Amino acid sequence: MRKEEKNQLVDSITEQLNENKTIYLADTADLNAESTSDLRRLCFKKNVKLVVVKNTLLKRAMEKSEKNLDELYDALKGPTSLMFAEAGNTPAKLIKEFRKTNKKPFLKGAYVEEVTYLGDDKLEFLVNIKSKNELIADVIALLQSPAKNVISGLQSGGQTLTGVLKTLSEKVD
């Protein structure tokens, strides 16, 4: 690869690093062609972008990036695949799901919402991170809960009062 092509590739990776809030580094080496195709299909289905890169080019792109990705340099050993996604937990769920039938990919590191996670042992934690939409849904549910309690209390009180009045009217006859 010529120097110009490498520089273009570094610029392209840098742009992707700057645009995405969720960046995962994974080791997909030793996957056979069929497993690699299955992983790529699953990534496409889950809206996760998967890119295999050379560590030297990725490190140069990280250095040029606007984000502080210094902590991920330690993960740049051996074959590296980049995963980009909208939600912070989508790539982690994808990796966990894919591992049900394969030994890899291993999580080398992740950068999610300006926080760095290193090591495969963080996978379960990353799976449980809630996305922005999930957090919004939780807040809405919490806000609706008191209103639902008041309404149900008023409805049950009304039914009780109606029952008492009906019972009294039947006794009078």
trRosetta pair geometry for C-beta under 8 A, 3 or more apart (Angstrom, degrees):
i j d omega theta_ij theta_ji phi_ij phi_ji
1 5 4.9 -119 -174 87 92 127
1 6 5.5 111 127 -58 117 88
1 9 7.8 -10 178 -6 145 143
2 5 4.8 94 59 8 77 103
2 6 7.1 -141 99 -5 40 88
3 6 5.6 -54 -148 36 34 113
3 7 6.3 35 154 -20 66 105
4 7 5.7 -54 -149 36 30 111
4 8 6.5 31 152 -19 64 105
5 8 5.7 -52 -149 36 33 112
5 9 6.3 34 152 -19 65 106
6 9 5.6 -56 -148 38 31 112
6 10 6.3 33 153 -20 66 105
6 57 6.3 -131 -160 -105 88 113
7 10 5.6 -50 -145 36 32 113
7 11 6.4 33 154 -19 64 105
8 11 5.7 -54 -149 37 31 112
8 12 6.3 33 151 -21 64 106
9 12 5.6 -52 -147 35 32 113
9 13 6.4 29 155 -16 65 105
9 57 5.8 -21 113 -167 117 142
10 13 5.9 -55 -147 39 30 108
10 14 6.2 35 152 -23 64 107
10 57 5.5 -131 -82 -163 83 85
10 60 4.9 -42 -133 104 130 118
10 61 4.9 -158 -159 -71 69 85
10 64 6.9 90 157 15 105 147
11 14 5.5 -52 -145 35 30 115
11 15 6.4 35 154 -22 63 104
11 61 7.8 -145 -55 -112 13 94
11 64 7.8 -67 -101 116 52 159
12 15 5.8 -53 -152 32 30 113
12 16 6.7 27 151 -15 63 105
13 16 5.7 -56 -151 38 35 111
13 17 6.3 37 151 -22 67 105
13 51 7.6 -173 -109 121 92 151
13 53 6.3 78 -105 -116 141 150
13 57 6.6 118 7 141 155 98
13 58 6.3 -119 171 -111 155 58
13 61 3.7 -49 99 -119 114 164
13 82 7.5 155 -142 -19 103 167
14 17 5.6 -53 -148 35 31 113
14 18 6.4 29 154 -17 64 107
14 61 4.4 -144 -63 -154 72 83
14 64 4.6 -39 -114 93 139 117
14 65 5.4 -157 -146 -76 78 71
15 18 5.8 -58 -149 37 29 110
15 19 6.3 23 156 -18 65 112
16 19 5.8 -59 -141 38 30 109
16 20 6.1 6 169 -3 67 116
16 49 7.7 -122 -154 103 129 146
16 51 7.5 49 126 7 172 156
16 82 7.5 91 117 135 137 148
16 84 6.2 -104 176 -65 107 154
17 20 6.7 -72 -140 44 21 95
17 23 6.4 26 -130 -93 72 149
17 61 6.0 144 -10 145 139 106
17 62 6.6 -168 -133 -98 165 56
17 65 4.4 -65 111 -109 134 133
17 67 6.4 -127 153 28 100 122
17 69 7.1 -54 -169 -41 132 152
18 65 5.8 -168 -63 -147 80 83
18 66 5.2 69 -119 20 104 107
18 67 6.9 -173 -103 -15 55 98
20 23 5.7 116 103 -65 118 85
20 84 4.3 -95 -109 -149 164 110
20 85 7.5 83 -158 39 122 29
21 88 7.4 -63 115 -77 101 88
21 112 7.3 55 139 -154 80 46
21 113 5.9 32 167 -81 112 52
21 114 7.8 -44 -157 -31 89 68
22 84 6.6 124 87 -157 78 50
22 85 4.8 -49 93 65 135 76
22 86 6.9 30 22 103 131 6
22 87 6.9 22 -38 96 163 23
22 88 5.0 -163 -101 -104 121 52
22 90 7.3 79 136 40 161 99
22 91 6.8 170 152 2 118 118
22 110 7.6 -16 -165 -172 73 101
22 111 7.4 167 -149 89 29 64
22 112 5.3 21 -119 -114 78 77
22 113 7.6 4 -77 -32 75 65
23 69 7.7 -31 80 -114 152 126
23 82 6.7 -35 -161 -159 89 96
23 83 7.4 139 -163 74 41 57
23 84 6.2 -12 -103 -99 64 72
23 110 6.8 161 90 -158 55 55
23 111 4.3 6 56 52 103 103
23 112 7.7 -154 36 -65 55 53
24 82 7.2 134 75 -165 57 46
24 83 3.9 -15 61 59 109 107
24 84 7.8 -159 24 -65 78 30
24 85 7.6 19 -2 7 113 106
24 91 4.3 -150 -8 123 153 157
24 92 7.4 -174 -100 -56 142 67
24 95 7.8 -146 171 -39 154 132
24 107 6.8 -69 -166 -134 108 91
24 109 7.6 171 -157 94 49 47
24 110 4.7 -13 -108 -107 71 91
24 111 7.9 -152 -69 27 36 62
25 72 6.3 134 -12 -165 143 117
25 75 5.0 113 91 129 148 137
25 76 7.5 -80 -160 -77 154 63
25 80 5.5 -29 -163 -156 100 107
25 81 7.4 140 -159 70 48 46
25 82 6.5 -24 -100 -101 62 58
25 83 7.8 -157 -67 19 18 83
25 107 7.7 93 79 -169 60 57
25 108 4.3 -66 112 70 100 110
25 109 4.5 16 45 54 117 83
25 110 7.0 -150 21 -72 70 45
26 80 7.5 122 64 -158 37 56
26 81 4.9 -34 69 65 88 99
26 82 8.0 165 23 -88 80 12
26 83 6.0 38 -2 -15 119 118
26 91 7.7 -145 -42 173 129 120
26 95 6.6 -158 -114 -100 139 127
26 104 8.0 128 165 176 103 92
26 105 4.0 37 168 158 123 136
26 106 6.5 156 -161 76 73 43
26 107 5.9 -42 -105 -105 81 44
26 108 6.0 -179 -104 5 21 91
27 78 5.9 14 -122 110 120 125
27 79 5.9 102 -146 78 74 83
27 80 6.9 -44 -90 -99 61 46
27 81 7.3 153 -102 15 13 92
27 104 6.4 -91 103 -149 80 122
27 105 5.9 159 72 -161 48 81
27 106 4.4 -3 48 53 108 98
27 108 5.6 104 -32 -51 91 109
28 31 5.4 -39 173 2 81 130
28 36 7.0 97 160 -112 122 88
28 39 6.7 166 -139 124 129 170
28 52 7.1 -96 55 -97 127 106
28 79 6.7 -96 56 122 62 121
28 81 4.5 27 3 -13 120 142
28 104 5.9 143 -131 140 42 124
28 105 4.5 -35 -85 -97 73 110
29 78 6.5 -97 -6 168 146 106
29 79 3.8 128 -59 38 111 141
29 104 7.2 -124 58 -149 49 171
30 103 7.8 -34 105 75 124 117
30 104 6.3 119 71 -6 99 148
31 35 4.2 -126 -170 97 97 119
31 36 4.7 130 114 -62 118 79
31 39 6.6 -8 -179 -10 164 140
31 102 6.8 21 -116 -166 101 143
31 104 5.7 -118 -61 73 99 121
31 105 7.5 -37 -46 -68 132 76
32 35 5.1 89 52 14 71 103
32 36 6.9 -133 97 -7 33 93
33 36 5.7 -56 -145 37 29 113
33 37 6.3 30 156 -19 64 106
34 37 5.8 -55 -151 35 29 111
34 38 6.4 31 151 -19 64 106
35 38 5.4 -52 -147 36 34 114
35 39 6.3 36 152 -20 66 103
35 102 5.4 113 -149 -104 128 140
36 39 5.7 -52 -149 35 31 112
36 40 6.4 31 153 -17 64 105
37 40 5.7 -54 -146 38 32 111
37 41 6.3 34 154 -20 65 106
38 41 5.7 -54 -148 36 30 112
38 42 6.3 30 154 -18 64 106
38 98 7.6 143 121 -137 103 102
38 102 8.0 160 83 -38 132 136
39 42 5.7 -55 -147 37 31 111
39 43 6.3 34 152 -21 65 105
39 50 7.1 125 135 -116 99 173
39 98 5.9 51 -108 -139 86 147
39 102 7.8 -53 -66 29 107 163
39 105 7.1 91 -135 -26 145 111
40 43 5.6 -51 -147 35 32 114
40 44 6.4 34 153 -20 64 103
40 50 6.0 -129 -112 59 69 140
41 44 5.7 -53 -150 35 32 111
41 45 6.3 32 151 -20 65 107
42 45 5.5 -54 -146 37 32 114
42 46 6.2 14 159 -4 67 111
42 94 6.1 143 138 -157 112 102
42 97 7.2 -172 -167 97 140 120
42 98 6.0 168 78 -81 167 108
43 46 6.1 -67 -142 48 26 98
43 48 4.3 -94 -154 77 79 96
43 49 7.1 105 164 -110 118 8
43 50 4.4 -37 -155 -21 172 119
43 83 7.1 -127 -128 -129 121 102
43 94 6.6 74 -93 -172 62 151
44 47 7.7 27 -179 -75 29 32
44 48 7.9 -83 -49 52 20 64
46 85 7.6 -27 129 -118 99 127
46 90 5.8 160 161 -178 114 107
46 93 7.7 -173 -148 88 147 104
46 94 5.2 -158 59 -87 168 120
47 85 6.7 102 109 -136 79 86
47 86 6.8 -9 123 5 123 109
47 90 7.3 -48 74 -179 86 155
48 83 5.4 -3 174 -167 114 101
48 84 6.9 157 -165 73 62 44
48 85 4.6 -28 -110 -79 82 107
48 90 5.8 -174 -74 129 110 114
48 91 5.4 129 -134 -87 139 80
48 94 5.7 -70 -2 -30 159 166
49 82 7.9 -10 109 112 88 91
49 83 7.0 151 77 -156 53 46
49 84 4.3 -9 55 55 107 100
49 85 7.3 -175 18 -67 71 55
50 81 5.9 -2 -168 174 91 118
50 82 7.3 154 -155 81 41 55
50 83 5.6 -9 -99 -101 69 76
51 81 6.8 158 80 -164 38 68
51 82 4.5 -13 62 57 94 104
51 84 7.7 23 4 -4 108 105
52 79 7.4 -21 -154 -177 105 99
52 80 7.5 141 -153 92 60 50
52 81 5.0 -37 -96 -105 67 82
52 82 7.7 -172 -83 17 19 73
53 57 5.8 -122 180 80 102 110
53 58 4.6 110 118 -61 133 108
53 80 6.0 -40 66 92 80 100
53 81 7.5 130 16 -119 72 32
53 82 5.8 28 3 -14 121 112
54 57 4.6 76 68 14 95 106
54 58 6.7 -169 88 -9 45 89
54 80 7.9 86 -163 47 11 103
55 58 5.5 -58 -141 40 32 112
55 59 6.1 35 159 -23 68 104
55 76 4.2 128 -153 -179 111 99
55 77 7.2 59 -110 -79 159 21
55 80 5.5 104 -79 7 82 132
56 59 5.9 -51 -147 33 28 111
56 60 6.7 28 153 -16 61 104
57 60 5.7 -53 -151 36 34 111
57 61 6.4 33 151 -18 66 106
58 61 5.6 -56 -149 38 33 112
58 62 6.2 36 152 -22 67 104
58 76 6.3 -171 85 -120 120 122
58 80 6.2 -73 2 95 164 144
58 82 7.1 177 -119 -58 126 119
59 62 5.5 -50 -146 34 33 113
59 63 6.4 35 153 -21 64 103
59 73 6.4 66 -125 -124 105 88
59 76 5.7 70 -66 -154 104 173
60 63 5.7 -53 -150 34 32 113
60 64 6.5 24 153 -12 64 108
61 64 5.8 -61 -149 42 32 107
61 65 6.3 51 148 -44 65 99
62 65 5.4 -39 -150 9 34 123
62 67 8.0 -66 -153 76 70 93
62 69 4.3 -108 -159 86 107 133
62 70 7.8 151 148 -73 118 37
62 72 6.6 -140 -134 74 151 117
62 73 7.2 -175 100 -77 153 80
65 69 5.9 36 66 3 141 126
67 111 6.9 91 151 168 146 150
67 114 7.6 -144 -145 -110 105 70
68 71 7.8 50 136 -1 86 92
68 114 7.9 50 45 -152 98 81
69 72 4.8 -36 177 28 87 121
69 73 7.6 117 128 -43 78 74
69 111 6.1 -50 -114 -76 92 154
69 116 7.5 138 -138 -93 52 123
70 73 6.0 -27 -171 -11 47 114
71 74 7.1 -38 175 14 49 106
71 109 7.7 179 118 -158 85 138
71 116 4.1 117 80 116 137 168
71 118 6.7 -117 152 -50 102 120
72 75 5.2 -49 -169 31 66 117
72 76 7.1 76 138 -36 76 94
72 109 4.8 160 -129 121 86 152
72 111 6.3 -55 -56 -50 135 111
72 116 6.1 -135 -53 -141 83 123
72 118 7.4 -172 -107 -90 53 95
73 76 5.7 -48 -163 13 43 119
74 77 7.7 -28 167 -14 47 107
74 109 7.6 121 73 -64 82 143
74 118 6.6 17 77 -137 120 142
75 80 7.5 104 132 -113 89 122
75 108 4.0 120 -169 149 112 104
75 109 3.7 -109 -52 -11 163 126
75 118 6.1 -148 -61 -133 112 92
76 80 6.2 -28 -130 -57 63 153
80 108 6.6 -66 -119 28 91 161
81 105 6.7 -80 47 -127 131 146
83 91 4.3 121 126 -125 139 138
83 94 7.7 -169 -161 69 149 139
85 88 7.7 165 88 -87 108 16
85 90 4.2 -150 170 70 155 126
85 91 5.1 -166 -5 -36 137 93
86 90 7.0 55 55 -1 68 148
86 131 7.9 44 116 -146 86 126
87 90 4.4 103 70 -27 99 107
87 131 3.8 -38 -139 -106 112 126
87 132 7.5 -135 -114 14 79 78
87 133 7.7 -60 -98 22 116 102
88 92 8.0 10 139 3 62 118
88 112 4.1 86 -146 -160 110 122
88 113 5.9 -35 -85 -18 138 104
88 126 7.2 -124 148 -161 88 84
88 129 4.9 -66 105 113 120 137
88 131 6.3 174 28 -100 80 66
89 92 5.2 -64 -159 47 59 115
89 93 5.7 60 145 -25 86 104
89 126 6.0 165 -119 156 70 66
89 127 5.8 88 -161 -150 107 26
89 128 7.1 -163 -119 46 137 12
89 129 4.6 -177 -66 66 105 86
89 130 7.2 -9 -14 -92 138 13
89 131 6.2 -109 25 -54 101 84
90 93 5.9 -57 -146 37 28 109
90 94 6.2 31 155 -22 64 108
90 131 7.7 47 -38 -79 91 125
91 94 5.3 -54 -146 37 34 117
91 95 6.3 37 156 -21 68 102
91 110 7.4 173 82 -117 130 122
91 126 7.9 -36 79 146 84 132
92 95 5.8 -50 -147 34 31 110
92 96 6.4 29 154 -17 63 108
92 107 7.2 18 -113 -89 79 142
92 110 7.4 -11 -65 -84 103 161
92 123 5.6 164 -150 -159 98 67
92 126 3.7 -176 -84 112 154 107
92 127 4.5 -140 130 -71 118 61
92 129 7.5 95 29 27 150 105
93 96 5.7 -56 -146 39 31 112
93 97 6.1 32 155 -19 66 108
93 127 5.5 114 -76 -133 67 86
94 97 5.8 -56 -146 38 27 110
94 98 6.2 24 157 -17 64 110
95 98 5.9 -58 -144 38 27 109
95 99 6.3 30 156 -24 63 109
95 105 5.6 -84 -130 70 100 97
95 107 6.1 73 161 -60 171 97
95 123 6.3 -107 95 -142 131 122
96 99 5.8 -56 -149 32 28 113
96 100 7.7 47 149 -37 56 88
96 123 6.4 148 -69 161 97 118
96 124 7.8 99 -94 -91 133 57
96 127 5.6 27 -23 -91 151 135
97 100 6.1 -37 -172 -1 38 114
98 101 7.0 -76 -175 46 45 88
98 102 5.8 -26 153 41 83 116
98 105 6.9 29 91 16 138 83
99 102 6.0 -87 -118 71 38 70
99 103 7.2 26 -142 -155 82 14
99 104 7.5 -111 -101 128 86 4
99 105 7.7 -99 -68 45 94 49
102 105 8.0 30 108 -16 125 49
106 120 4.9 -54 -168 -87 91 129
107 110 6.6 -26 -169 -36 115 106
107 117 8.0 -17 154 114 128 110
107 119 7.1 44 101 123 95 28
107 120 4.7 136 53 -110 83 59
107 122 6.6 -118 113 65 141 86
107 123 4.8 166 4 -76 145 99
107 126 7.5 169 -138 28 161 149
108 118 7.7 -31 152 -150 52 66
108 119 7.7 -11 -165 -86 29 21
108 120 7.6 -1 -74 -57 30 77
109 116 6.8 -9 -175 -171 109 91
109 117 6.4 163 -159 89 59 57
109 118 4.8 -13 -108 -110 96 62
109 119 7.3 40 -84 -12 65 37
110 116 7.3 160 85 -155 49 47
110 117 4.5 -2 56 56 95 105
110 122 7.0 -143 26 105 115 130
110 126 6.0 68 46 -106 167 148
111 114 7.6 13 180 -105 88 16
111 115 7.3 163 -154 77 51 37
111 116 5.5 -18 -101 -100 75 70
111 117 7.8 -166 -73 21 31 72
112 115 5.9 -28 70 61 71 88
112 117 6.8 5 15 0 106 116
112 126 6.8 153 -18 -133 155 102
112 129 6.6 61 141 128 154 174
117 122 4.2 179 175 151 118 160
117 125 7.2 -166 -136 84 143 123
117 126 6.2 -176 79 -67 169 115
118 122 6.9 104 64 -8 27 141
119 122 5.5 105 76 -5 79 99
120 123 5.7 -9 -175 -25 57 115
121 124 7.9 -39 177 19 47 97
122 125 5.1 -57 -165 44 64 118
122 126 5.8 64 139 -25 85 105
123 126 5.8 -61 -148 39 30 109
123 127 6.4 37 153 -27 66 102
124 127 5.6 -46 -149 26 33 116
124 128 6.8 22 155 -11 62 107
125 128 6.1 -69 -158 41 31 105
125 129 7.2 48 145 -42 64 91
126 129 5.6 -28 -154 -1 42 116
130 134 4.1 -128 -169 93 99 126
130 135 5.1 124 118 -56 124 82
130 138 7.3 -4 -176 -14 162 137
131 134 4.7 97 51 6 74 103
131 135 7.1 -139 94 -4 39 87
132 135 5.9 -57 -152 36 30 111
132 136 6.4 31 152 -20 65 106
133 136 5.6 -51 -146 35 34 113
133 137 6.4 36 153 -20 65 104
134 137 5.7 -52 -149 35 32 113
134 138 6.5 35 151 -21 64 104
135 138 5.6 -51 -149 34 34 113
135 139 6.5 34 153 -18 66 103
136 139 5.8 -54 -149 36 32 111
136 140 6.4 32 153 -19 65 106
137 140 5.8 -54 -147 37 31 111
137 141 6.3 34 154 -20 64 106
138 141 5.7 -55 -149 36 30 112
138 142 6.4 29 153 -18 65 106
139 142 5.7 -55 -149 37 32 111
139 143 6.3 29 153 -17 66 107
140 143 5.7 -57 -147 39 31 110
140 144 6.2 27 156 -18 66 109
141 144 5.9 -58 -144 38 29 108
141 145 6.6 48 153 -43 61 98
142 145 5.7 -38 -152 6 32 121
143 146 7.6 -57 -174 26 34 96
143 147 7.7 19 143 -1 62 113
144 147 5.7 -69 -160 46 48 111
144 148 5.8 48 149 -26 81 108
145 148 5.8 -57 -145 34 29 111
145 149 6.5 29 157 -21 64 104
146 149 5.6 -53 -149 34 35 113
146 150 6.5 33 155 -19 67 103
147 150 5.8 -53 -149 35 33 110
147 151 6.3 29 154 -16 66 108
148 151 5.8 -57 -146 40 31 109
148 152 6.1 27 158 -16 67 109
149 152 6.0 -57 -143 40 27 106
149 153 6.2 30 155 -21 63 109
150 153 5.7 -57 -149 37 28 113
150 154 6.4 26 155 -17 64 106
151 154 5.8 -55 -148 37 31 109
151 155 6.3 28 154 -18 65 108
152 155 5.6 -53 -144 39 33 111
152 156 6.2 29 158 -16 67 107
153 156 6.0 -56 -142 39 27 105
153 157 6.2 29 156 -19 63 109
154 157 5.7 -56 -146 38 29 113
154 158 6.3 32 154 -22 63 106
155 158 5.7 -54 -150 34 30 113
155 159 6.5 28 153 -17 64 105
156 159 5.6 -53 -148 36 35 111
156 160 6.3 38 151 -21 66 104
157 160 5.6 -53 -147 35 32 112
157 161 6.3 32 154 -18 66 106
158 161 5.7 -53 -145 37 31 110
158 162 6.3 33 154 -20 64 106
159 162 5.6 -52 -147 36 31 113
159 163 6.3 34 153 -21 63 106
160 163 5.7 -55 -151 35 30 113
160 164 6.5 31 152 -20 65 104
161 164 5.7 -52 -147 34 32 111
161 165 6.4 30 155 -17 65 107
162 165 5.9 -56 -148 38 30 110
162 166 6.2 31 154 -20 65 108
163 166 5.8 -55 -146 36 29 112
163 167 6.3 30 155 -19 64 107
164 167 5.8 -56 -149 36 29 111
164 168 6.3 28 154 -17 65 107
165 168 5.8 -55 -146 38 30 110
165 169 6.2 29 156 -19 66 107
166 169 5.9 -55 -146 36 29 109
166 170 6.4 27 154 -18 63 107
167 170 5.9 -58 -151 36 29 110
167 171 6.5 28 153 -21 64 107
168 171 5.7 -57 -149 33 33 111
168 172 6.6 37 154 -27 65 104
169 172 5.9 -49 -151 26 33 115
169 173 7.4 36 154 -23 60 100
170 173 6.3 -51 -160 24 36 111
